[in-house]
Amino acid sequence: MGAEGEGGKRELDYEPHVISVEDARSQARGVSSRIFDMMGVDAKATQPGPGISTCSADPNKERMYVVRHPWAIYGVSNSVLKEAMDNLRNSLPGDGWTIVKDGREESKDRQPVIHAENDELQYTLIASWAQGREKPQISVTLTSACIKTPEGENPQGEY
């Protein structure tokens, strides 16, 4: 993102998509579903829906917002989760994603992590495999760039 503009707003270095909040939530569910399918394993998934938060380029919440959809797969062994990470790593590029990091987190646990971006969809993805736990899982966080509501709509009341 660009530099601070007048009124404390941040200037964006891209043109945000114009989507209603309801349609953006639906889009995020669809993108998450595709990511789950790319993992290609039979695992349980948490069910929280996509949430809406403020966009730094619109601190007055007039028209812009961000969608975040955190979820996880669990209930399977580390070997199944390894397969899921491998499948994700191999499938993302063919679905319009660019892997920008494939390695280990900078945390004490050094968990395997994949960071990817999809410029067309304007989403980022972080998939982090907590393998050292009694109950291993892969946590996924899907986050949109700033989105603009259609003219006459605003995201207030959706946060």
N, C-alpha and C positions, 0 to 999 in steps of 0.2 A: 504494500500500500504506500501511497505517497505521503507528502508532508501535511502538516496541520494547515487548514484553511481558516477563513474567518469564522468567528463564533465557536471556535474549538473543534469544528468538524474536520475530519480527516479526508483528504482527497483520495479517491480510488484511482488505481492505475488500470482499471478494466471497466467495462460497461456492465452493470449488474442486470441479471435477468429480471423481467417484470412478471411476477407470479403472485397470485393471491396466497394468503397464509394457508388456507385449506388445501389448495393445489400443491403448495410446496411441501406440506406434511405428507401428502399422498406420494409425491415424487420421492421423498426421502425413504418412505417405506419400500417403494419399488426398487430403489438403488440398493438398499440394505438386503432386500430379498435376493437380488442378483448376486450380491457379494456372498450371501449364505450359500446360494446354489453353486458358486464358483468353488467354495470350500469342498464340496462333493463328499461330505461325510454324513452319516446318520447320527446326529447329536441333538441334544435339547438346546433350545435358544430362549433367552430371557425375552420378555415381551413388552418392555417399556416403549411407548410411542415417541415419535420425534417431538422435541421441545423447541420453543422459539425464544431467542434472546436478542439483546440489542446489538446494533451494528455501530461500531465506533465512528463511522462516517455520518451517522444521524443520531447524535446524542439526545435530541428532543423527541425521538421515536415518531417522527412525522410520517415516514413511508418505508424506512428500511429496517431489515431484520436479518437474523442468521438462524438457520435450522441446525440443531444438533441431535443426532440419533445415536446414543450409546446403547450397546447390547452385547451379549456374550453367548458363546456356545460352551456347553459343559456336559457332564454326565458320561464322558468317555475317557479312555486312557490317553496317556501322553503320546503313545504311538499313533493313535487316531488323530490327535491334535497336530502332530508333526505332518501327517498326510494332508490335513486341512491347510496348514501353512504352505506346504509345497504346492498344493493345488492352486491356492490363492496367488502365490508368487508366479506360477506359470500361466494363470488365466487373466490376471489383471491387464497386461499389455494388449491382449487381443480384444479387450472390451473398452479401449480408449483411455486406460489409466497409465500413468508414468510412475514407475517406482522410483522414489527419490531417496529412500533409505531402506536397506535390507541388511539388518545386522542385529546388534544388541542394544538395549536401552542403556543410558548412562547412569543407571541406578545401581544400588548395592546388589540387587538380584541379577542384574544383567540379562533380563528376559529377552528372548528373541522378539523382534519387532519389524513390521513392514509399514512404511509410510508411503502413501501413493497420492497422486493428484490427477484429477480429470478436468482439464481446461474447458472442454465443451460443456460439461455439466456444472462446472464451477464448484466442485466438491473436493475435499481432502479426506483421506482415510488413514486411520492408525489401527493396526491389528497387533495386539501385544499378547504373547503366549506366556501365561503364568504356569510354568511347567514344574516348579519345585514344590508345589502345594500338595496337600493331602487330596484336595479336589481341584485338579488342574482345569484351566479354562483358557479360551482365547477371548479377550475383550476387544471389541470393535467400537471405534468412535468415528462416525461419519459427520462431517461438518461442512456446511455450505459456505460459500463466500457471501458477502452481503447481497441480499435480494431486495428488490423494490416492489412494493404493492402497486397494483394498477391505479391509475388516476382516480381520486375520490375515495380510496380505501386507505386505512392505516392499520398498523399492527397493534395499536394500543388495545389492551385487554386480552392479548394473546400470550403475554409473557408469563 
